[in-house]
Amino acid sequence: MKKRKIIWYNPKLKKYATELRNNSTKSEIILWLKLKGKQFYGYDFHRQKPIDNYILDFYCHELQLGIEVDGYYHLLIRVQRKDVRKEKRMNSLGVTVLRFSDKEVLKDMENVLRAIEFYILEFERTHP
């Protein structure tokens, strides 16, 4: 059995992550209903998971997969720059990040789930 890689997180983010979980957006709630309880391919996803100095909207340790659901404020240049830094840091820790807009989750859930499914199938194929 392969040992799980532990990724450090800033403990100061724990309280903020709890606040984010308690104030989820509609799109986050809708996606969470599809991912929670190991119902998506049997993988355990967590909401608002602190990793390093960041918080991922959804995270699956076994897949080393983070999922971000971006609202309209992610269209702002300064927020996009933060998103790029966050994604680069996650990648350096071995975490792949899939990004979806609120609109995609609300209006095209089928393709959002298909993209996550594609990642999972590819991960399983390359990590037997």
Phi and psi in radians as a Rosetta constraint file:
Dihedral C 1 N 2 CA 2 C 2 CIRCULARHARMONIC -1.333 0.35
Dihedral N 2 CA 2 C 2 N 3 CIRCULARHARMONIC 2.343 0.35
Dihedral C 2 N 3 CA 3 C 3 CIRCULARHARMONIC -1.290 0.35
Dihedral N 3 CA 3 C 3 N 4 CIRCULARHARMONIC 2.395 0.35
Dihedral C 3 N 4 CA 4 C 4 CIRCULARHARMONIC -1.238 0.35
Dihedral N 4 CA 4 C 4 N 5 CIRCULARHARMONIC 2.395 0.35
Dihedral C 4 N 5 CA 5 C 5 CIRCULARHARMONIC -1.425 0.35
Dihedral N 5 CA 5 C 5 N 6 CIRCULARHARMONIC 2.156 0.35
Dihedral C 5 N 6 CA 6 C 6 CIRCULARHARMONIC -1.564 0.35
Dihedral N 6 CA 6 C 6 N 7 CIRCULARHARMONIC 2.234 0.35
Dihedral C 6 N 7 CA 7 C 7 CIRCULARHARMONIC -1.915 0.35
Dihedral N 7 CA 7 C 7 N 8 CIRCULARHARMONIC 2.187 0.35
Dihedral C 7 N 8 CA 8 C 8 CIRCULARHARMONIC -1.081 0.35
Dihedral N 8 CA 8 C 8 N 9 CIRCULARHARMONIC 2.620 0.35
Dihedral C 8 N 9 CA 9 C 9 CIRCULARHARMONIC -2.452 0.35
Dihedral N 9 CA 9 C 9 N 10 CIRCULARHARMONIC 2.680 0.35
Dihedral C 9 N 10 CA 10 C 10 CIRCULARHARMONIC -1.300 0.35
Dihedral N 10 CA 10 C 10 N 11 CIRCULARHARMONIC 2.000 0.35
Dihedral C 10 N 11 CA 11 C 11 CIRCULARHARMONIC -1.061 0.35
Dihedral N 11 CA 11 C 11 N 12 CIRCULARHARMONIC -0.385 0.35
Dihedral C 11 N 12 CA 12 C 12 CIRCULARHARMONIC -1.145 0.35
Dihedral N 12 CA 12 C 12 N 13 CIRCULARHARMONIC -0.309 0.35
Dihedral C 12 N 13 CA 13 C 13 CIRCULARHARMONIC -1.453 0.35
Dihedral N 13 CA 13 C 13 N 14 CIRCULARHARMONIC -0.223 0.35
Dihedral C 13 N 14 CA 14 C 14 CIRCULARHARMONIC -1.008 0.35
Dihedral N 14 CA 14 C 14 N 15 CIRCULARHARMONIC -0.824 0.35
Dihedral C 14 N 15 CA 15 C 15 CIRCULARHARMONIC -1.126 0.35
Dihedral N 15 CA 15 C 15 N 16 CIRCULARHARMONIC -0.747 0.35
Dihedral C 15 N 16 CA 16 C 16 CIRCULARHARMONIC -1.123 0.35
Dihedral N 16 CA 16 C 16 N 17 CIRCULARHARMONIC -0.682 0.35
Dihedral C 16 N 17 CA 17 C 17 CIRCULARHARMONIC -1.089 0.35
Dihedral N 17 CA 17 C 17 N 18 CIRCULARHARMONIC -0.689 0.35
Dihedral C 17 N 18 CA 18 C 18 CIRCULARHARMONIC -1.111 0.35
Dihedral N 18 CA 18 C 18 N 19 CIRCULARHARMONIC -0.743 0.35
Dihedral C 18 N 19 CA 19 C 19 CIRCULARHARMONIC -1.051 0.35
Dihedral N 19 CA 19 C 19 N 20 CIRCULARHARMONIC -0.759 0.35
Dihedral C 19 N 20 CA 20 C 20 CIRCULARHARMONIC -1.105 0.35
Dihedral N 20 CA 20 C 20 N 21 CIRCULARHARMONIC -0.703 0.35
Dihedral C 20 N 21 CA 21 C 21 CIRCULARHARMONIC -1.084 0.35
Dihedral N 21 CA 21 C 21 N 22 CIRCULARHARMONIC -0.678 0.35
Dihedral C 21 N 22 CA 22 C 22 CIRCULARHARMONIC -1.360 0.35
Dihedral N 22 CA 22 C 22 N 23 CIRCULARHARMONIC -0.199 0.35
Dihedral C 22 N 23 CA 23 C 23 CIRCULARHARMONIC -2.246 0.35
Dihedral N 23 CA 23 C 23 N 24 CIRCULARHARMONIC 0.780 0.35
Dihedral C 23 N 24 CA 24 C 24 CIRCULARHARMONIC -1.143 0.35
Dihedral N 24 CA 24 C 24 N 25 CIRCULARHARMONIC 2.635 0.35
Dihedral C 24 N 25 CA 25 C 25 CIRCULARHARMONIC -1.348 0.35
Dihedral N 25 CA 25 C 25 N 26 CIRCULARHARMONIC 2.858 0.35
Dihedral C 25 N 26 CA 26 C 26 CIRCULARHARMONIC -1.010 0.35
Dihedral N 26 CA 26 C 26 N 27 CIRCULARHARMONIC -0.758 0.35
Dihedral C 26 N 27 CA 27 C 27 CIRCULARHARMONIC -1.159 0.35
Dihedral N 27 CA 27 C 27 N 28 CIRCULARHARMONIC -0.648 0.35
Dihedral C 27 N 28 CA 28 C 28 CIRCULARHARMONIC -1.124 0.35
Dihedral N 28 CA 28 C 28 N 29 CIRCULARHARMONIC -0.716 0.35
Dihedral C 28 N 29 CA 29 C 29 CIRCULARHARMONIC -1.109 0.35
Dihedral N 29 CA 29 C 29 N 30 CIRCULARHARMONIC -0.784 0.35
Dihedral C 29 N 30 CA 30 C 30 CIRCULARHARMONIC -1.106 0.35
Dihedral N 30 CA 30 C 30 N 31 CIRCULARHARMONIC -0.756 0.35
Dihedral C 30 N 31 CA 31 C 31 CIRCULARHARMONIC -1.183 0.35
Dihedral N 31 CA 31 C 31 N 32 CIRCULARHARMONIC -0.681 0.35
Dihedral C 31 N 32 CA 32 C 32 CIRCULARHARMONIC -1.036 0.35
Dihedral N 32 CA 32 C 32 N 33 CIRCULARHARMONIC -0.652 0.35
Dihedral C 32 N 33 CA 33 C 33 CIRCULARHARMONIC -1.082 0.35
Dihedral N 33 CA 33 C 33 N 34 CIRCULARHARMONIC -0.416 0.35
Dihedral C 33 N 34 CA 34 C 34 CIRCULARHARMONIC -1.538 0.35
Dihedral N 34 CA 34 C 34 N 35 CIRCULARHARMONIC -0.440 0.35
Dihedral C 34 N 35 CA 35 C 35 CIRCULARHARMONIC -1.765 0.35
Dihedral N 35 CA 35 C 35 N 36 CIRCULARHARMONIC -0.447 0.35
Dihedral C 35 N 36 CA 36 C 36 CIRCULARHARMONIC -1.198 0.35
Dihedral N 36 CA 36 C 36 N 37 CIRCULARHARMONIC 2.789 0.35
Dihedral C 36 N 37 CA 37 C 37 CIRCULARHARMONIC 1.114 0.35
Dihedral N 37 CA 37 C 37 N 38 CIRCULARHARMONIC 0.543 0.35
Dihedral C 37 N 38 CA 38 C 38 CIRCULARHARMONIC 0.978 0.35
Dihedral N 38 CA 38 C 38 N 39 CIRCULARHARMONIC 0.438 0.35
Dihedral C 38 N 39 CA 39 C 39 CIRCULARHARMONIC -1.420 0.35
Dihedral N 39 CA 39 C 39 N 40 CIRCULARHARMONIC -0.210 0.35
Dihedral C 39 N 40 CA 40 C 40 CIRCULARHARMONIC -1.806 0.35
Dihedral N 40 CA 40 C 40 N 41 CIRCULARHARMONIC 1.737 0.35
Dihedral C 40 N 41 CA 41 C 41 CIRCULARHARMONIC 1.033 0.35
Dihedral N 41 CA 41 C 41 N 42 CIRCULARHARMONIC 0.318 0.35
Dihedral C 41 N 42 CA 42 C 42 CIRCULARHARMONIC 1.389 0.35
Dihedral N 42 CA 42 C 42 N 43 CIRCULARHARMONIC 0.175 0.35
Dihedral C 42 N 43 CA 43 C 43 CIRCULARHARMONIC -1.645 0.35
Dihedral N 43 CA 43 C 43 N 44 CIRCULARHARMONIC 2.528 0.35
Dihedral C 43 N 44 CA 44 C 44 CIRCULARHARMONIC -1.613 0.35
Dihedral N 44 CA 44 C 44 N 45 CIRCULARHARMONIC 1.901 0.35
Dihedral C 44 N 45 CA 45 C 45 CIRCULARHARMONIC -1.762 0.35
Dihedral N 45 CA 45 C 45 N 46 CIRCULARHARMONIC 2.588 0.35
Dihedral C 45 N 46 CA 46 C 46 CIRCULARHARMONIC -2.111 0.35
Dihedral N 46 CA 46 C 46 N 47 CIRCULARHARMONIC 2.602 0.35
Dihedral C 46 N 47 CA 47 C 47 CIRCULARHARMONIC -1.696 0.35
Dihedral N 47 CA 47 C 47 N 48 CIRCULARHARMONIC 2.528 0.35
Dihedral C 47 N 48 CA 48 C 48 CIRCULARHARMONIC 0.792 0.35
Dihedral N 48 CA 48 C 48 N 49 CIRCULARHARMONIC 1.109 0.35
Dihedral C 48 N 49 CA 49 C 49 CIRCULARHARMONIC -1.668 0.35
Dihedral N 49 CA 49 C 49 N 50 CIRCULARHARMONIC 2.057 0.35
Dihedral C 49 N 50 CA 50 C 50 CIRCULARHARMONIC -1.208 0.35
Dihedral N 50 CA 50 C 50 N 51 CIRCULARHARMONIC 2.291 0.35
Dihedral C 50 N 51 CA 51 C 51 CIRCULARHARMONIC -2.463 0.35
Dihedral N 51 CA 51 C 51 N 52 CIRCULARHARMONIC 2.165 0.35
Dihedral C 51 N 52 CA 52 C 52 CIRCULARHARMONIC 1.015 0.35
Dihedral N 52 CA 52 C 52 N 53 CIRCULARHARMONIC -2.200 0.35
Dihedral C 52 N 53 CA 53 C 53 CIRCULARHARMONIC -1.844 0.35
Dihedral N 53 CA 53 C 53 N 54 CIRCULARHARMONIC 0.455 0.35
Dihedral C 53 N 54 CA 54 C 54 CIRCULARHARMONIC -2.295 0.35
Dihedral N 54 CA 54 C 54 N 55 CIRCULARHARMONIC 2.927 0.35
Dihedral C 54 N 55 CA 55 C 55 CIRCULARHARMONIC -2.204 0.35
Dihedral N 55 CA 55 C 55 N 56 CIRCULARHARMONIC 2.187 0.35
Dihedral C 55 N 56 CA 56 C 56 CIRCULARHARMONIC -1.637 0.35
Dihedral N 56 CA 56 C 56 N 57 CIRCULARHARMONIC 2.448 0.35
Dihedral C 56 N 57 CA 57 C 57 CIRCULARHARMONIC -1.010 0.35
Dihedral N 57 CA 57 C 57 N 58 CIRCULARHARMONIC -0.802 0.35
Dihedral C 57 N 58 CA 58 C 58 CIRCULARHARMONIC -2.416 0.35
Dihedral N 58 CA 58 C 58 N 59 CIRCULARHARMONIC 2.553 0.35
Dihedral C 58 N 59 CA 59 C 59 CIRCULARHARMONIC -2.582 0.35
Dihedral N 59 CA 59 C 59 N 60 CIRCULARHARMONIC 2.378 0.35
Dihedral C 59 N 60 CA 60 C 60 CIRCULARHARMONIC -2.109 0.35
Dihedral N 60 CA 60 C 60 N 61 CIRCULARHARMONIC 1.982 0.35
Dihedral C 60 N 61 CA 61 C 61 CIRCULARHARMONIC -1.100 0.35
Dihedral N 61 CA 61 C 61 N 62 CIRCULARHARMONIC -0.778 0.35
Dihedral C 61 N 62 CA 62 C 62 CIRCULARHARMONIC -1.067 0.35
Dihedral N 62 CA 62 C 62 N 63 CIRCULARHARMONIC -0.600 0.35
Dihedral C 62 N 63 CA 63 C 63 CIRCULARHARMONIC -1.623 0.35
Dihedral N 63 CA 63 C 63 N 64 CIRCULARHARMONIC -0.148 0.35
Dihedral C 63 N 64 CA 64 C 64 CIRCULARHARMONIC 0.907 0.35
Dihedral N 64 CA 64 C 64 N 65 CIRCULARHARMONIC 0.824 0.35
Dihedral C 64 N 65 CA 65 C 65 CIRCULARHARMONIC -2.142 0.35
Dihedral N 65 CA 65 C 65 N 66 CIRCULARHARMONIC 2.204 0.35
Dihedral C 65 N 66 CA 66 C 66 CIRCULARHARMONIC -1.899 0.35
Dihedral N 66 CA 66 C 66 N 67 CIRCULARHARMONIC 2.509 0.35
Dihedral C 66 N 67 CA 67 C 67 CIRCULARHARMONIC -2.189 0.35
Dihedral N 67 CA 67 C 67 N 68 CIRCULARHARMONIC 2.253 0.35
Dihedral C 67 N 68 CA 68 C 68 CIRCULARHARMONIC -2.016 0.35
Dihedral N 68 CA 68 C 68 N 69 CIRCULARHARMONIC 2.355 0.35
Dihedral C 68 N 69 CA 69 C 69 CIRCULARHARMONIC -1.971 0.35
Dihedral N 69 CA 69 C 69 N 70 CIRCULARHARMONIC 1.962 0.35
Dihedral C 69 N 70 CA 70 C 70 CIRCULARHARMONIC -1.711 0.35
Dihedral N 70 CA 70 C 70 N 71 CIRCULARHARMONIC 2.175 0.35
Dihedral C 70 N 71 CA 71 C 71 CIRCULARHARMONIC -1.449 0.35
Dihedral N 71 CA 71 C 71 N 72 CIRCULARHARMONIC -3.068 0.35
Dihedral C 71 N 72 CA 72 C 72 CIRCULARHARMONIC -1.025 0.35
Dihedral N 72 CA 72 C 72 N 73 CIRCULARHARMONIC -0.552 0.35
Dihedral C 72 N 73 CA 73 C 73 CIRCULARHARMONIC -1.137 0.35
Dihedral N 73 CA 73 C 73 N 74 CIRCULARHARMONIC -0.281 0.35
Dihedral C 73 N 74 CA 74 C 74 CIRCULARHARMONIC -1.317 0.35
Dihedral N 74 CA 74 C 74 N 75 CIRCULARHARMONIC -0.067 0.35
Dihedral C 74 N 75 CA 75 C 75 CIRCULARHARMONIC -1.416 0.35
Dihedral N 75 CA 75 C 75 N 76 CIRCULARHARMONIC -0.270 0.35
Dihedral C 75 N 76 CA 76 C 76 CIRCULARHARMONIC -1.245 0.35
Dihedral N 76 CA 76 C 76 N 77 CIRCULARHARMONIC 2.388 0.35
Dihedral C 76 N 77 CA 77 C 77 CIRCULARHARMONIC -0.986 0.35
Dihedral N 77 CA 77 C 77 N 78 CIRCULARHARMONIC -0.788 0.35
Dihedral C 77 N 78 CA 78 C 78 CIRCULARHARMONIC -1.118 0.35
Dihedral N 78 CA 78 C 78 N 79 CIRCULARHARMONIC -0.608 0.35
Dihedral C 78 N 79 CA 79 C 79 CIRCULARHARMONIC -1.265 0.35
Dihedral N 79 CA 79 C 79 N 80 CIRCULARHARMONIC -0.678 0.35
Dihedral C 79 N 80 CA 80 C 80 CIRCULARHARMONIC -1.075 0.35
Dihedral N 80 CA 80 C 80 N 81 CIRCULARHARMONIC -0.674 0.35
Dihedral C 80 N 81 CA 81 C 81 CIRCULARHARMONIC -1.110 0.35
Dihedral N 81 CA 81 C 81 N 82 CIRCULARHARMONIC -0.722 0.35
Dihedral C 81 N 82 CA 82 C 82 CIRCULARHARMONIC -1.110 0.35
Dihedral N 82 CA 82 C 82 N 83 CIRCULARHARMONIC -0.705 0.35
Dihedral C 82 N 83 CA 83 C 83 CIRCULARHARMONIC -1.072 0.35
Dihedral N 83 CA 83 C 83 N 84 CIRCULARHARMONIC -0.705 0.35
Dihedral C 83 N 84 CA 84 C 84 CIRCULARHARMONIC -1.125 0.35
Dihedral N 84 CA 84 C 84 N 85 CIRCULARHARMONIC -0.787 0.35
Dihedral C 84 N 85 CA 85 C 85 CIRCULARHARMONIC -1.071 0.35
Dihedral N 85 CA 85 C 85 N 86 CIRCULARHARMONIC -0.766 0.35
Dihedral C 85 N 86 CA 86 C 86 CIRCULARHARMONIC -1.073 0.35
Dihedral N 86 CA 86 C 86 N 87 CIRCULARHARMONIC -0.813 0.35
Dihedral C 86 N 87 CA 87 C 87 CIRCULARHARMONIC -1.140 0.35
Dihedral N 87 CA 87 C 87 N 88 CIRCULARHARMONIC -0.717 0.35
Dihedral C 87 N 88 CA 88 C 88 CIRCULARHARMONIC -1.074 0.35
Dihedral N 88 CA 88 C 88 N 89 CIRCULARHARMONIC -0.720 0.35
Dihedral C 88 N 89 CA 89 C 89 CIRCULARHARMONIC -1.150 0.35
Dihedral N 89 CA 89 C 89 N 90 CIRCULARHARMONIC -0.760 0.35
Dihedral C 89 N 90 CA 90 C 90 CIRCULARHARMONIC -1.052 0.35
Dihedral N 90 CA 90 C 90 N 91 CIRCULARHARMONIC -0.780 0.35
Dihedral C 90 N 91 CA 91 C 91 CIRCULARHARMONIC -1.052 0.35
Dihedral N 91 CA 91 C 91 N 92 CIRCULARHARMONIC -0.673 0.35
Dihedral C 91 N 92 CA 92 C 92 CIRCULARHARMONIC -1.171 0.35
Dihedral N 92 CA 92 C 92 N 93 CIRCULARHARMONIC -0.387 0.35
Dihedral C 92 N 93 CA 93 C 93 CIRCULARHARMONIC -1.604 0.35
Dihedral N 93 CA 93 C 93 N 94 CIRCULARHARMONIC 0.027 0.35
Dihedral C 93 N 94 CA 94 C 94 CIRCULARHARMONIC 1.558 0.35
Dihedral N 94 CA 94 C 94 N 95 CIRCULARHARMONIC 0.203 0.35
Dihedral C 94 N 95 CA 95 C 95 CIRCULARHARMONIC -1.752 0.35
Dihedral N 95 CA 95 C 95 N 96 CIRCULARHARMONIC 2.202 0.35
Dihedral C 95 N 96 CA 96 C 96 CIRCULARHARMONIC -1.535 0.35
Dihedral N 96 CA 96 C 96 N 97 CIRCULARHARMONIC 2.429 0.35
Dihedral C 96 N 97 CA 97 C 97 CIRCULARHARMONIC -2.035 0.35
Dihedral N 97 CA 97 C 97 N 98 CIRCULARHARMONIC 2.186 0.35
Dihedral C 97 N 98 CA 98 C 98 CIRCULARHARMONIC -1.794 0.35
Dihedral N 98 CA 98 C 98 N 99 CIRCULARHARMONIC 2.320 0.35
Dihedral C 98 N 99 CA 99 C 99 CIRCULARHARMONIC -2.028 0.35
Dihedral N 99 CA 99 C 99 N 100 CIRCULARHARMONIC 2.347 0.35
Dihedral C 99 N 100 CA 100 C 100 CIRCULARHARMONIC -2.338 0.35
Dihedral N 100 CA 100 C 100 N 101 CIRCULARHARMONIC 2.602 0.35
Dihedral C 100 N 101 CA 101 C 101 CIRCULARHARMONIC -1.501 0.35
Dihedral N 101 CA 101 C 101 N 102 CIRCULARHARMONIC 2.790 0.35
Dihedral C 101 N 102 CA 102 C 102 CIRCULARHARMONIC -0.918 0.35
Dihedral N 102 CA 102 C 102 N 103 CIRCULARHARMONIC -0.774 0.35
Dihedral C 102 N 103 CA 103 C 103 CIRCULARHARMONIC -1.046 0.35
Dihedral N 103 CA 103 C 103 N 104 CIRCULARHARMONIC -0.757 0.35
Dihedral C 103 N 104 CA 104 C 104 CIRCULARHARMONIC -1.045 0.35
Dihedral N 104 CA 104 C 104 N 105 CIRCULARHARMONIC -0.780 0.35
Dihedral C 104 N 105 CA 105 C 105 CIRCULARHARMONIC -1.151 0.35
Dihedral N 105 CA 105 C 105 N 106 CIRCULARHARMONIC -0.734 0.35
Dihedral C 105 N 106 CA 106 C 106 CIRCULARHARMONIC -1.323 0.35
Dihedral N 106 CA 106 C 106 N 107 CIRCULARHARMONIC -0.599 0.35
Dihedral C 106 N 107 CA 107 C 107 CIRCULARHARMONIC -1.891 0.35
Dihedral N 107 CA 107 C 107 N 108 CIRCULARHARMONIC -0.288 0.35
Dihedral C 107 N 108 CA 108 C 108 CIRCULARHARMONIC -2.501 0.35
Dihedral N 108 CA 108 C 108 N 109 CIRCULARHARMONIC 0.846 0.35
Dihedral C 108 N 109 CA 109 C 109 CIRCULARHARMONIC -0.968 0.35
Dihedral N 109 CA 109 C 109 N 110 CIRCULARHARMONIC -0.620 0.35
Dihedral C 109 N 110 CA 110 C 110 CIRCULARHARMONIC -0.982 0.35
Dihedral N 110 CA 110 C 110 N 111 CIRCULARHARMONIC -0.785 0.35
Dihedral C 110 N 111 CA 111 C 111 CIRCULARHARMONIC -1.323 0.35
Dihedral N 111 CA 111 C 111 N 112 CIRCULARHARMONIC -0.504 0.35
Dihedral C 111 N 112 CA 112 C 112 CIRCULARHARMONIC -1.084 0.35
Dihedral N 112 CA 112 C 112 N 113 CIRCULARHARMONIC -0.863 0.35
Dihedral C 112 N 113 CA 113 C 113 CIRCULARHARMONIC -1.139 0.35
Dihedral N 113 CA 113 C 113 N 114 CIRCULARHARMONIC -0.605 0.35
Dihedral C 113 N 114 CA 114 C 114 CIRCULARHARMONIC -1.121 0.35
Dihedral N 114 CA 114 C 114 N 115 CIRCULARHARMONIC -0.706 0.35
Dihedral C 114 N 115 CA 115 C 115 CIRCULARHARMONIC -1.144 0.35
Dihedral N 115 CA 115 C 115 N 116 CIRCULARHARMONIC -0.716 0.35
Dihedral C 115 N 116 CA 116 C 116 CIRCULARHARMONIC -1.152 0.35
Dihedral N 116 CA 116 C 116 N 117 CIRCULARHARMONIC -0.741 0.35
Dihedral C 116 N 117 CA 117 C 117 CIRCULARHARMONIC -1.040 0.35
Dihedral N 117 CA 117 C 117 N 118 CIRCULARHARMONIC -0.762 0.35
Dihedral C 117 N 118 CA 118 C 118 CIRCULARHARMONIC -1.039 0.35
Dihedral N 118 CA 118 C 118 N 119 CIRCULARHARMONIC -0.773 0.35
Dihedral C 118 N 119 CA 119 C 119 CIRCULARHARMONIC -1.051 0.35
Dihedral N 119 CA 119 C 119 N 120 CIRCULARHARMONIC -0.808 0.35
Dihedral C 119 N 120 CA 120 C 120 CIRCULARHARMONIC -1.067 0.35
Dihedral N 120 CA 120 C 120 N 121 CIRCULARHARMONIC -0.826 0.35
Dihedral C 120 N 121 CA 121 C 121 CIRCULARHARMONIC -1.103 0.35
Dihedral N 121 CA 121 C 121 N 122 CIRCULARHARMONIC -0.695 0.35
Dihedral C 121 N 122 CA 122 C 122 CIRCULARHARMONIC -1.177 0.35
Dihedral N 122 CA 122 C 122 N 123 CIRCULARHARMONIC -0.714 0.35
Dihedral C 122 N 123 CA 123 C 123 CIRCULARHARMONIC -1.073 0.35
Dihedral N 123 CA 123 C 123 N 124 CIRCULARHARMONIC -0.813 0.35
Dihedral C 123 N 124 CA 124 C 124 CIRCULARHARMONIC -1.117 0.35
Dihedral N 124 CA 124 C 124 N 125 CIRCULARHARMONIC -0.623 0.35
Dihedral C 124 N 125 CA 125 C 125 CIRCULARHARMONIC -1.172 0.35
Dihedral N 125 CA 125 C 125 N 126 CIRCULARHARMONIC -0.668 0.35
Dihedral C 125 N 126 CA 126 C 126 CIRCULARHARMONIC -1.650 0.35
Dihedral N 126 CA 126 C 126 N 127 CIRCULARHARMONIC -0.166 0.35
Dihedral C 126 N 127 CA 127 C 127 CIRCULARHARMONIC -2.251 0.35
Dihedral N 127 CA 127 C 127 N 128 CIRCULARHARMONIC 1.211 0.35
